[in-house]
Amino acid sequence: MALKVKLTKSFAGSSVDQLATIRSLGLKKFGDERLLQDTPAVRGMVNKVRHLVTSETVQGDAPKTTRRKPRKIRARDAARARQAQAAKA
């Protein structure tokens, strides 16, 4: 099961807590839509800003999010790989 959450109202004038909740749901601007896993934590966040979003339960699973390394770390690893490649040649 998954939750389809859409930001349907403007969050201008909302409290800092509500802005943080909207941001943590992955909604950035008016009309944004996300497919999230149906967990108690996500349901609680949706409930907190229910006057700003619409949500519906959909069949299927939400896509898994993969964590990415920071750009600095990726660049460092790529440089080390190039050095190792150059040392072999």
GUGU-829204 format. One record per residue (C-alpha): residue number from 1; chain; z, y, x. Coordinates in nm, 2 decimals. Each point is the difference from the previous one (the first is absolute). Example, Ala and Ser with C-alpha at 12.3 -4.5 7.8 and 13.67 -1.06 7.14 Angstrom:
// GUGU-829204
R, resi, chain, zz, yy, xx
R, 1, A, 0.78, -0.45, 1.23 .
R, 2, A, -0.07, 0.34, 0.14 .
This chain:
// GUGU-829204
R, resi, chain, zz, yy, xx
R, 1, A, 0.00, 0.00, 0.00 .
R, 2, A, -0.07, 0.35, 0.11 .
R, 3, A, 0.07, 0.35, -0.13 .
R, 4, A, -0.28, 0.26, -0.03 .
R, 5, A, 0.16, 0.34, 0.05 .
R, 6, A, -0.19, 0.33, -0.06 .
R, 7, A, 0.12, 0.35, 0.06 .
R, 8, A, -0.09, 0.17, -0.33 .
R, 9, A, 0.20, 0.32, 0.01 .
R, 10, A, 0.05, 0.27, 0.27 .
R, 11, A, 0.31, -0.04, 0.21 .
R, 12, A, 0.02, 0.38, 0.06 .
R, 13, A, 0.36, 0.11, -0.04 .
R, 14, A, 0.14, -0.35, 0.03 .
R, 15, A, 0.32, -0.07, 0.19 .
R, 16, A, -0.01, -0.12, 0.36 .
R, 17, A, 0.11, -0.34, -0.10 .
R, 18, A, -0.28, -0.03, -0.25 .
R, 19, A, -0.25, 0.12, 0.26 .
R, 20, A, 0.12, -0.26, 0.24 .
R, 21, A, -0.03, -0.27, -0.26 .
R, 22, A, -0.35, 0.10, -0.09 .
R, 23, A, -0.09, -0.01, 0.37 .
R, 24, A, 0.16, -0.34, 0.05 .
R, 25, A, -0.20, -0.14, -0.28 .
R, 26, A, -0.31, 0.10, 0.20 .
R, 27, A, -0.12, 0.28, -0.24 .
R, 28, A, -0.12, 0.31, 0.17 .
R, 29, A, -0.18, 0.21, -0.26 .
R, 30, A, -0.06, 0.03, -0.37 .
R, 31, A, -0.20, -0.30, -0.13 .
R, 32, A, 0.08, -0.24, 0.29 .
R, 33, A, 0.04, -0.36, -0.10 .
R, 34, A, 0.17, -0.28, 0.19 .
R, 35, A, 0.03, -0.37, -0.06 .
R, 36, A, 0.36, -0.10, 0.11 .
R, 37, A, 0.20, -0.32, 0.00 .
R, 38, A, 0.22, -0.04, -0.30 .
R, 39, A, 0.34, 0.00, 0.15 .
R, 40, A, 0.33, 0.15, -0.13 .
R, 41, A, -0.01, 0.27, 0.27 .
R, 42, A, -0.35, 0.12, -0.11 .
R, 43, A, 0.10, -0.02, -0.36 .
R, 44, A, 0.30, 0.22, 0.08 .
R, 45, A, -0.21, 0.26, 0.17 .
R, 46, A, -0.25, 0.00, -0.29 .
R, 47, A, 0.29, 0.04, -0.24 .
R, 48, A, 0.13, 0.30, 0.20 .
R, 49, A, -0.32, 0.19, -0.04 .
R, 50, A, -0.12, -0.15, -0.33 .
R, 51, A, -0.07, 0.35, -0.14 .
R, 52, A, -0.26, 0.05, 0.27 .
R, 53, A, -0.17, -0.33, 0.03 .
R, 54, A, -0.14, -0.27, -0.23 .
R, 55, A, 0.04, -0.37, 0.09 .
R, 56, A, -0.14, -0.32, -0.13 .
R, 57, A, 0.04, -0.36, 0.09 .
R, 58, A, -0.31, -0.17, 0.12 .
R, 59, A, -0.09, -0.36, 0.08 .
R, 60, A, -0.05, -0.10, 0.36 .
R, 61, A, 0.17, 0.10, 0.32 .
R, 62, A, 0.02, 0.33, 0.17 .
R, 63, A, -0.17, 0.02, 0.33 .
R, 64, A, 0.23, -0.06, 0.30 .
R, 65, A, 0.05, 0.31, 0.21 .
R, 66, A, -0.02, -0.06, 0.37 .
R, 67, A, 0.21, 0.21, 0.24 .
R, 68, A, -0.19, 0.17, 0.27 .
R, 69, A, 0.13, 0.09, 0.34 .
R, 70, A, 0.02, 0.38, 0.08 .
R, 71, A, -0.32, 0.14, 0.16 .
R, 72, A, 0.18, 0.06, 0.33 .
R, 73, A, 0.10, -0.37, 0.02 .
R, 74, A, -0.35, -0.12, -0.10 .
R, 75, A, -0.16, 0.23, 0.27 .
R, 76, A, 0.25, -0.14, 0.26 .
R, 77, A, -0.08, -0.36, -0.09 .
R, 78, A, -0.38, 0.07, 0.01 .
R, 79, A, 0.04, 0.16, 0.35 .
R, 80, A, 0.19, -0.29, 0.13 .
R, 81, A, -0.26, -0.24, -0.14 .
R, 82, A, -0.28, 0.20, 0.18 .
R, 83, A, 0.20, -0.01, 0.32 .
R, 84, A, 0.05, -0.37, -0.02 .
R, 85, A, -0.37, -0.05, -0.07 .
R, 86, A, -0.09, 0.22, 0.30 .
R, 87, A, 0.23, -0.19, 0.22 .
R, 88, A, -0.16, -0.33, -0.09 .
R, 89, A, -0.35, 0.13, 0.08 .
